[in-house]
């Protein structure tokens, strides 16, 4: 497995454990995180604020079904499930496009679709 794919695996492991330090260690300081139509965060501090959903009850269950790499880009497809404090459940599939610079994630574009 390439170093970039290993970095994506480490990043996802950080989200599974809600481990801010682990997640942030994968990012460049000037990282950009975009979910088209929802948000655009610039910089590591803005990214850090988006890591946890205050309505979540526990850690998310994240499954990666595919990692594809070309050049400085890794695309991760997968699913995420989480229990919410109000009793609802998050059940979605995602496609994350990771751009790398200097061995770390410099940009992330997240596409998310909720299952019915």
Secondary structure, DSSP 8 states (H G I E B T S, - for coil): --HHHHHHHHHHHHHHTT-HHHHHTTEEEEEEEEETTTEEEESHHHHHHHSS-TTB-S--EEEEEEEEEETTEEEEEEEEEEEBTTS-EEEEEEEEEEEEETTEEEEEEEEEEE--
